[in-house]
Amino acid sequence: MKGENLPVSPAANTMLNRALQRAVYLHAKQSYLNYHIALTLGWPIAIGVIEAAAATWSRTASTSPAARWSLPGAEAVRLARRAGD
């Protein structure tokens, strides 16, 4: 079982590829991402705003009485929530 690849839906595969692209980008820009310095200087950082918007969207999308979920869509949301943990 170790090293065995598990099947992944196309939607989840797309989401994972996008996450990998973003991780590569952030790694390449790491020298510019000095958040600890910005916070020390009192500069605003939008991460809290982004997290709040994502939480609101997730809560609204999952509790809406009109929500209709496809299996790939539900899996993508599940992975997005899991990534935030």
Buried (B, 14 or more C-beta within 10 A) or exposed (E): EEEEEEEEEEBBEEBBEEEEEEEEEEEEEEEEEEEEEEEEEEEEEEEEEEEEEEEEEBEEEEEEEEEEEEEBEEBBBEBBEEEEE
